[in-house]
Amino acid sequence: MKSFLLSVADRISLGLNYIAQAMVLILIASMLYEVVARYVFGAPTLWAFDIAYMSTGVLFVLGAAQALREDAHVRIDFLSSRMPVRVRGAIDGFASLAVLCPVFTWLALIAGQRALRAWQTGEVEHVSPWAPLMWPFYSALAIGLAALALQLVAEGLRALTAPRSDDSFKIET
């Protein structure tokens, strides 16, 4: 059961990471279009700012679970790097399962409720002249936060059962 959960969490994180990579391409293409339209043709777009902040937000949230899976987040470990591997694993496991996972699950639920409400009401971005629908953006945030919560469960279980013995960042004294 544990290996199935870990496998599912890893596959979801990897799949969402591919979508996040596509969001980078969308961001680059939209910004290039905006620059050419504004400075070459003197006709700025109404939608470029909205696409920029939405795609940036989505790519960060969708890529967060994969970054956690690859241990690519920044961590300050001047104390934990000096601890035994099992103690460090217990601390990481507890932090992931008891602290971070409930917080990100709660945030995913809030984002999901917000997406549902935006879909039901047809909410649009009120400060934008383009006024895009907001439910796709909120939905992507909810999915990314839920995937991060699931990956936190997987990494918490890994830390408790088989902690990483990565000494590459260990402070030499």
BELKA-V128208 format. One record per residue. N is the residue number from 1. RES is the residue in three letters. OMEGA is omega as a letter, one per 20 degrees, with the letter a starting at -180 (none if undefined). D_CENTER is the distance of its C-alpha to the mean C-alpha in whole Angstrom. Layout:
BEGIN
[[N:RES:OMEGA:D_CENTER] [N:RES:OMEGA:D_CENTER]]
END
This chain:
BEGIN
[[1:MET:a:25] [2:LYS:a:23] [3:SER:r:23] [4:PHE:r:22] [5:LEU:r:19] [6:LEU:r:18] [7:SER:r:18] [8:VAL:r:17] [9:ALA:a:13] [10:ASP:a:14] [11:ARG:r:15] [12:ILE:r:12] [13:SER:a:9] [14:LEU:r:12] [15:GLY:r:12] [16:LEU:r:9] [17:ASN:r:9] [18:TYR:r:12] [19:ILE:r:11] [20:ALA:r:9] [21:GLN:r:12] [22:ALA:r:14] [23:MET:r:12] [24:VAL:r:14] [25:LEU:r:17] [26:ILE:r:17] [27:LEU:a:16] [28:ILE:a:19] [29:ALA:a:22] [30:SER:r:21] [31:MET:r:22] [32:LEU:r:25] [33:TYR:a:26] [34:GLU:a:26] [35:VAL:r:28] [36:VAL:a:30] [37:ALA:a:31] [38:ARG:a:31] [39:TYR:r:33] [40:VAL:a:35] [41:PHE:r:36] [42:GLY:a:36] [43:ALA:a:34] [44:PRO:a:30] [45:THR:r:28] [46:LEU:a:27] [47:TRP:a:24] [48:ALA:r:22] [49:PHE:r:21] [50:ASP:r:19] [51:ILE:a:18] [52:ALA:a:16] [53:TYR:r:15] [54:MET:a:13] [55:SER:r:12] [56:THR:r:11] [57:GLY:a:9] [58:VAL:a:8] [59:LEU:r:7] [60:PHE:a:5] [61:VAL:r:2] [62:LEU:r:4] [63:GLY:a:5] [64:ALA:a:3] [65:ALA:r:5] [66:GLN:r:8] [67:ALA:r:8] [68:LEU:r:9] [69:ARG:a:11] [70:GLU:a:13] [71:ASP:a:13] [72:ALA:r:12] [73:HIS:r:11] [74:VAL:r:14] [75:ARG:r:16] [76:ILE:a:20] [77:ASP:a:22] [78:PHE:r:25] [79:LEU:a:26] [80:SER:r:24] [81:SER:r:25] [82:ARG:a:29] [83:MET:r:29] [84:PRO:a:30] [85:VAL:a:27] [86:ARG:r:28] [87:VAL:r:27] [88:ARG:r:24] [89:GLY:r:23] [90:ALA:r:24] [91:ILE:r:22] [92:ASP:r:19] [93:GLY:r:19] [94:PHE:a:21] [95:ALA:a:18] [96:SER:a:15] [97:LEU:a:17] [98:ALA:a:19] [99:VAL:a:17] [100:LEU:a:13] [101:CYS:r:13] [102:PRO:r:15] [103:VAL:a:14] [104:PHE:r:10] [105:THR:r:13] [106:TRP:r:15] [107:LEU:r:12] [108:ALA:r:11] [109:LEU:r:15] [110:ILE:r:15] [111:ALA:r:13] [112:GLY:r:15] [113:GLN:r:18] [114:ARG:r:17] [115:ALA:r:17] [116:LEU:r:20] [117:ARG:r:22] [118:ALA:r:21] [119:TRP:a:22] [120:GLN:a:25] [121:THR:a:26] [122:GLY:a:25] [123:GLU:r:23] [124:VAL:r:23] [125:GLU:a:22] [126:HIS:a:25] [127:VAL:a:25] [128:SER:r:25] [129:PRO:r:28] [130:TRP:r:26] [131:ALA:r:25] [132:PRO:r:22] [133:LEU:a:21] [134:MET:a:18] [135:TRP:r:17] [136:PRO:r:16] [137:PHE:r:13] [138:TYR:r:13] [139:SER:r:13] [140:ALA:r:10] [141:LEU:r:8] [142:ALA:r:10] [143:ILE:r:9] [144:GLY:r:5] [145:LEU:r:6] [146:ALA:r:9] [147:ALA:r:8] [148:LEU:r:6] [149:ALA:r:10] [150:LEU:r:11] [151:GLN:r:10] [152:LEU:r:12] [153:VAL:a:15] [154:ALA:a:15] [155:GLU:r:15] [156:GLY:r:17] [157:LEU:r:20] [158:ARG:a:20] [159:ALA:a:20] [160:LEU:a:23] [161:THR:a:25] [162:ALA:a:24] [163:PRO:r:23] [164:ARG:r:22] [165:SER:a:25] [166:ASP:r:24] [167:ASP:a:26] [168:SER:a:25] [169:PHE:a:24] [170:LYS:a:27] [171:ILE:r:29] [172:GLU:r:32] [173:THR:none:35]]
END
